Amino acid sequence: MEMNCSKLLLQYLGLVLLLVLWSDHTISRTDAALLSADDLRRVHELNKFGSRLGIVVPNMFEMNPLLRFNRFTPNPIVPYLDIMGKRFRIGKVGNQKVILVMTGLSMLNAGITTELLLTLFSLEGVLHYGIAGNANPNLQIGDVTIPENWAHSGIWNWQRFGSGPNNPLALESNGDFTREIGYLRFANYSITPTSDNFLNNVWYQPEEIFTVDGSPEVREHIFKVPVDSRYLEVAKMVEKQGVTLERCVNSSLCLPRPPAAATVAMGVSAGVFVDNRAYREFLNAKFNATAIDMESAAVALVCYQQRTPFIAIRALSDLAGGGSALSNEADAFAPLAAENAVRVLMNFIAALSSSSSLAK
């Protein structure tokens, strides 16, 4: 009987602690069921010290250049929190307080991780970085792109054989799908010219979103997600000032010219690794795309829905589908591209901190 009473008392005290922490506005969106009482307390304590920048990175090999050489300084008291299979690393980049988290490959992982990051922690904005394929022949491997917009290029309405551009799409009349963005016609890419192809056309579609300040269950649609305007101005300042970037993988493998940071019009993401020249050229011609990856648009869409400032920095590791003067592109240059992405990230954070100080 005494043991049962003690157990009930402990459960009651635990519930009281969760309710007290839950009531605090700095963690008002946190799902307490996801956290132990100790983790919830630590999140609460971190949020009491103000907002931080969230840094989201796809993979460990992209994260390692930031963790090396004291570029990232862990918090001496709470260096990290492990929640739902994610490690949220707490610390600083320079003088800027940050939370760093790895998503894993794909749009799904990136979206889930970003949502969890925004739900748990008090953030002033989200920075995303990594490597990407290149669809723009005017840029080279090693260059670091900062797109002004991101689009999810993997939402299609696949048209049945026999229907053409003038035929309505299935469910188009309901407002579910649209022909406004345009389509890819498979017959245009046949080796032997044909009048048609059983795969016919795929029509690109916008994302369906529900913003935090919108009406519940009232959907909106968006294809091009813009990055934060202030972050973009800082990025253009970094581009203008220039960043010293790595040119050589080793003494025998160097890029034709020193890489540079560049703001560009568009990046696209989908659950597809693009290593196809024809599709690369299509994405560039149709959407003015430069960076092609598998995560950035998901991070952008979550931040857009949550009204959180966002920007992505993606270094080019290969000309998607090949065709450049360099061989073994992605395999050889991915480490160099990851290093260059981190160098631009570091410069961006320093410039952002400076601009924030001047604004005050």
C-alpha positions as CSV (number, residue, x, y, z in Angstrom):
1,M,0.0,0.0,0.0
2,E,2.8,2.4,0.9
3,M,4.6,1.6,-2.3
4,N,1.5,2.2,-4.4
5,C,1.0,5.6,-2.6
6,S,4.6,6.6,-3.3
7,K,4.2,5.6,-6.9
8,L,1.1,7.7,-7.3
9,L,2.8,10.6,-5.6
10,L,5.7,10.5,-8.1
11,Q,3.3,10.3,-11.0
12,Y,1.4,13.2,-9.7
13,L,4.5,15.3,-9.2
14,G,5.7,14.4,-12.7
15,L,2.3,15.5,-14.1
16,V,2.5,18.8,-12.2
17,L,6.0,19.4,-13.6
18,L,4.8,18.7,-17.2
19,L,1.9,21.1,-16.7
20,V,4.0,23.8,-15.3
21,L,6.5,23.6,-18.1
22,W,3.7,23.2,-20.7
23,S,2.1,26.5,-19.5
24,D,5.3,28.5,-20.3
25,H,4.9,30.4,-23.6
26,T,8.4,29.6,-24.7
27,I,7.4,26.0,-25.3
28,S,3.7,26.4,-25.8
29,R,3.7,24.1,-28.9
30,T,5.7,21.3,-27.5
31,D,4.1,17.9,-27.3
32,A,5.2,16.8,-23.8
33,A,4.5,13.2,-24.7
34,L,7.6,13.2,-26.9
35,L,9.9,14.2,-24.0
36,S,10.9,12.9,-20.7
37,A,10.5,15.3,-17.8
38,D,14.3,15.9,-17.7
39,D,14.4,16.7,-21.5
40,L,11.4,19.0,-21.2
41,R,13.1,20.8,-18.3
42,R,16.3,21.2,-20.4
43,V,14.4,22.5,-23.4
44,H,12.5,24.9,-21.1
45,E,15.8,26.2,-19.6
46,L,17.4,26.7,-23.0
47,N,14.4,28.7,-24.2
48,K,14.6,30.9,-21.2
49,F,17.9,32.3,-22.4
50,G,16.4,33.6,-25.6
51,S,16.1,32.6,-29.3
52,R,18.8,30.9,-31.3
53,L,19.5,30.2,-35.0
54,G,18.5,26.8,-36.1
55,I,21.0,25.1,-38.4
56,V,19.7,22.2,-40.4
57,V,22.0,19.9,-42.4
58,P,21.2,16.7,-44.3
59,N,24.0,14.3,-43.6
60,M,27.0,13.8,-41.2
61,F,29.7,14.3,-43.9
62,E,28.1,17.8,-44.5
63,M,28.0,18.4,-40.8
64,N,31.6,17.3,-40.0
65,P,33.3,20.4,-41.6
66,L,31.3,22.6,-39.2
67,L,32.1,20.4,-36.1
68,R,35.8,20.4,-36.9
69,F,38.4,23.1,-36.0
70,N,36.2,24.6,-33.2
71,R,33.8,26.2,-35.8
72,F,31.0,25.0,-33.6
73,T,31.5,25.4,-29.9
74,P,29.2,23.0,-27.8
75,N,27.3,24.4,-24.8
76,P,29.4,23.3,-21.8
77,I,26.3,22.5,-19.7
78,V,23.9,21.0,-22.2
79,P,26.0,20.1,-25.4
80,Y,23.1,18.2,-27.0
81,L,19.6,16.8,-26.5
82,D,18.6,13.5,-28.1
83,I,14.9,13.5,-29.0
84,M,13.0,11.1,-31.3
85,G,16.2,9.8,-32.9
86,K,17.5,13.3,-33.6
87,R,20.5,14.9,-31.8
88,F,20.0,18.6,-31.3
89,R,23.5,20.0,-30.7
90,I,23.4,23.2,-28.6
91,G,26.2,25.7,-28.8
92,K,27.6,28.7,-30.7
93,V,29.1,29.5,-34.1
94,G,31.3,32.5,-33.4
95,N,29.2,34.6,-31.0
96,Q,25.9,33.4,-32.4
97,K,23.9,30.9,-30.3
98,V,22.7,28.0,-32.5
99,I,21.0,24.6,-32.5
100,L,22.4,22.2,-35.0
101,V,20.5,19.1,-36.2
102,M,21.0,16.5,-38.9
103,T,17.9,15.5,-40.9
104,G,19.0,12.5,-42.9
105,L,18.3,12.1,-46.6
106,S,15.0,13.1,-48.3
107,M,12.2,15.6,-48.2
108,L,10.3,13.6,-45.6
109,N,13.2,13.5,-43.1
110,A,14.0,17.1,-43.7
111,G,10.4,18.2,-43.1
112,I,9.9,16.2,-40.0
113,T,13.1,17.3,-38.4
114,T,12.5,21.0,-39.2
115,E,9.0,20.8,-37.7
116,L,10.3,19.2,-34.6
117,L,13.1,21.9,-34.3
118,L,10.6,24.7,-34.6
119,T,8.1,23.0,-32.2
120,L,10.7,22.4,-29.4
121,F,12.9,25.5,-29.5
122,S,12.7,29.2,-29.5
123,L,14.3,30.2,-32.9
124,E,14.9,33.5,-34.6
125,G,15.4,31.7,-37.9
126,V,16.6,28.6,-39.8
127,L,19.7,28.2,-41.9
128,H,20.0,25.1,-44.1
129,Y,23.2,24.1,-45.8
130,G,24.7,21.2,-47.7
131,I,25.7,20.1,-51.2
132,A,23.7,20.0,-54.4
133,G,23.7,19.0,-58.0
134,N,24.1,21.8,-60.5
135,A,21.7,22.5,-63.4
136,N,23.3,25.8,-64.4
137,P,26.2,25.5,-66.9
138,N,27.3,29.0,-66.1
139,L,28.4,27.9,-62.6
140,Q,31.0,25.3,-61.8
141,I,31.6,22.6,-59.2
142,G,32.7,24.1,-55.9
143,D,30.6,27.3,-56.3
144,V,28.2,27.9,-53.4
145,T,24.7,28.9,-54.4
146,I,22.1,30.8,-52.3
147,P,18.8,30.5,-54.2
148,E,16.2,33.2,-53.8
149,N,13.4,30.7,-54.1
150,W,12.9,27.0,-53.6
151,A,10.3,24.7,-55.2
152,H,9.3,21.1,-54.6
153,S,9.6,19.7,-58.1
154,G,8.3,16.2,-57.3
155,I,4.6,16.8,-57.1
156,W,3.1,15.6,-60.4
157,N,-0.2,14.9,-62.0
158,W,0.6,12.2,-64.5
159,Q,-1.6,12.5,-67.5
160,R,-3.2,9.5,-69.1
161,F,-2.1,8.4,-72.6
162,G,-4.1,10.2,-75.3
163,S,-4.7,13.4,-73.4
164,G,-2.8,16.5,-74.3
165,P,-2.1,20.0,-73.0
166,N,-5.6,21.2,-73.8
167,N,-7.3,18.4,-71.9
168,P,-8.2,19.1,-68.2
169,L,-6.3,17.1,-65.6
170,A,-8.1,14.7,-63.3
171,L,-9.5,16.6,-60.3
172,E,-8.5,19.9,-61.9
173,S,-12.0,21.2,-61.7
174,N,-12.0,20.7,-57.9
175,G,-9.0,22.9,-57.5
176,D,-6.7,20.0,-56.5
177,F,-4.5,20.2,-59.5
178,T,-3.5,22.8,-62.1
179,R,-1.9,23.2,-65.5
180,E,-0.5,26.7,-64.7
181,I,3.1,25.6,-63.8
182,G,3.6,23.4,-66.9
183,Y,4.6,19.9,-67.9
184,L,7.3,17.5,-69.1
185,R,6.5,15.6,-72.3
186,F,8.3,12.3,-72.4
187,A,8.1,12.0,-76.2
188,N,10.4,15.0,-76.5
189,Y,13.3,12.9,-75.1
190,S,13.0,9.8,-77.3
191,I,16.1,8.6,-79.1
192,T,14.1,7.9,-82.2
193,P,11.6,10.7,-82.9
194,T,8.1,9.6,-82.3
195,S,4.7,11.4,-82.3
196,D,3.8,10.2,-78.8
197,N,4.9,8.1,-75.8
198,F,2.8,5.9,-73.5
199,L,4.3,7.8,-70.5
200,N,2.7,11.0,-72.0
201,N,3.0,14.1,-69.8
202,V,3.6,14.9,-66.2
203,W,2.3,18.2,-64.9
204,Y,4.1,20.0,-62.1
205,Q,2.0,21.0,-59.1
206,P,2.3,23.5,-56.2
207,E,2.4,22.4,-52.6
208,E,-0.8,22.4,-50.5
209,I,-0.1,24.2,-47.2
210,F,-1.8,25.3,-44.1
211,T,-0.1,28.4,-42.5
212,V,-0.1,28.9,-38.7
213,D,-1.9,32.3,-39.2
214,G,-4.4,31.0,-41.8
215,S,-7.9,29.6,-41.3
216,P,-7.9,26.0,-40.1
217,E,-8.5,23.4,-42.9
218,V,-8.4,26.1,-45.5
219,R,-5.7,25.2,-47.9
220,E,-3.3,27.4,-49.7
221,H,-1.1,26.6,-52.6
222,I,2.5,27.6,-53.3
223,F,5.2,26.5,-55.8
224,K,8.0,29.0,-55.4
225,V,8.9,29.5,-51.7
226,P,10.9,32.7,-51.2
227,V,13.7,32.9,-48.7
228,D,13.6,35.6,-46.0
229,S,14.2,39.0,-47.5
230,R,16.5,40.2,-44.8
231,Y,18.5,37.0,-45.0
232,L,18.7,37.4,-48.8
233,E,20.2,40.9,-48.4
234,V,22.8,39.5,-46.0
235,A,23.6,36.8,-48.5
236,K,24.1,39.3,-51.3
237,M,26.4,41.3,-49.1
238,V,28.4,38.1,-48.4
239,E,28.5,37.4,-52.2
240,K,29.7,41.0,-52.9
241,Q,32.4,40.8,-50.2
242,G,33.6,37.4,-51.5
243,V,34.6,34.2,-49.5
244,T,37.8,32.3,-49.9
245,L,36.8,28.8,-50.9
246,E,38.6,25.5,-51.4
247,R,39.7,24.9,-55.0
248,C,41.7,21.7,-54.8
249,V,40.7,18.2,-53.5
250,N,44.4,17.4,-53.5
251,S,47.6,18.4,-55.3
252,S,46.5,16.6,-58.5
253,L,42.8,17.5,-58.5
254,C,41.9,21.1,-58.7
255,L,39.0,23.1,-60.1
256,P,39.6,25.3,-63.2
257,R,39.0,28.5,-61.3
258,P,38.6,29.5,-57.6
259,P,35.0,28.8,-56.5
260,A,32.7,31.7,-55.5
261,A,29.5,32.3,-53.6
262,A,26.5,33.3,-55.8
263,T,22.9,34.2,-55.2
264,V,20.7,32.5,-57.8
265,A,17.1,32.6,-58.8
266,M,15.9,29.1,-58.0
267,G,16.6,25.8,-56.4
268,V,14.5,22.7,-56.7
269,S,14.1,19.6,-54.5
270,A,12.4,16.3,-54.8
271,G,12.8,12.7,-53.6
272,V,15.1,12.0,-56.6
273,F,18.8,12.0,-57.0
274,V,19.2,13.7,-60.4
275,D,22.1,12.3,-62.4
276,N,20.6,12.8,-65.9
277,R,21.6,15.5,-68.3
278,A,18.3,15.8,-70.2
279,Y,16.3,16.3,-67.0
280,R,18.9,18.7,-65.6
281,E,18.6,20.8,-68.8
282,F,14.8,20.7,-68.5
283,L,14.8,21.9,-64.9
284,N,17.1,24.8,-65.8
285,A,15.2,25.8,-68.9
286,K,11.7,25.4,-67.4
287,F,12.3,26.8,-63.9
288,N,15.6,28.6,-64.1
289,A,16.9,26.1,-61.5
290,T,20.5,26.0,-60.4
291,A,20.8,23.9,-57.3
292,I,19.1,20.5,-57.3
293,D,18.8,18.6,-54.0
294,M,16.5,16.3,-51.9
295,E,15.8,18.4,-48.8
296,S,15.8,22.2,-49.1
297,A,12.3,22.8,-50.4
298,A,10.9,20.7,-47.4
299,V,12.8,22.9,-44.9
300,A,11.6,26.0,-46.8
301,L,8.0,24.9,-46.9
302,V,7.9,24.1,-43.1
303,C,9.5,27.5,-42.3
304,Y,7.1,29.3,-44.7
305,Q,4.1,27.6,-43.0
306,Q,5.4,28.5,-39.6
307,R,6.3,32.1,-40.6
308,T,9.9,31.6,-39.6
309,P,12.8,33.3,-41.5
310,F,14.7,30.8,-43.7
311,I,17.6,30.6,-46.2
312,A,19.5,27.7,-47.7
313,I,23.2,27.5,-48.8
314,R,24.0,24.8,-51.2
315,A,27.5,24.1,-52.7
316,L,27.6,22.4,-56.1
317,S,29.3,19.0,-56.0
318,D,28.6,18.0,-59.7
319,L,27.0,19.0,-62.9
320,A,23.9,16.8,-62.7
321,G,24.1,14.1,-65.3
322,G,27.7,14.9,-66.2
323,G,29.1,16.7,-69.2
324,S,31.7,19.0,-67.5
325,A,35.4,18.8,-68.1
326,L,35.8,17.2,-64.7
327,S,35.5,13.4,-64.1
328,N,34.1,11.5,-61.2
329,E,32.3,14.7,-60.2
330,A,30.1,14.0,-57.2
331,D,32.4,11.2,-55.7
332,A,35.5,13.4,-56.0
333,F,34.2,16.8,-55.1
334,A,31.5,16.2,-52.5
335,P,33.9,16.8,-49.6
336,L,35.2,20.0,-51.1
337,A,31.7,21.2,-51.7
338,A,30.7,20.4,-48.1
339,E,33.7,22.4,-46.9
340,N,32.8,25.4,-49.1
341,A,29.2,25.3,-48.0
342,V,30.3,25.6,-44.3
343,R,32.7,28.5,-45.2
344,V,29.9,30.5,-46.7
345,L,27.6,29.6,-43.8
346,M,30.2,30.9,-41.3
347,N,30.5,34.2,-43.3
348,F,26.7,34.4,-43.5
349,I,26.3,34.0,-39.7
350,A,29.0,36.6,-39.0
351,A,27.4,39.1,-41.4
352,L,24.0,38.4,-40.0
353,S,25.2,39.0,-36.5
354,S,26.9,42.2,-37.5
355,S,23.7,43.5,-39.3
356,S,21.6,42.6,-36.2
357,S,24.0,44.5,-33.9
358,L,23.9,47.6,-36.2
359,A,20.1,47.4,-36.3
360,K,20.0,47.6,-32.5
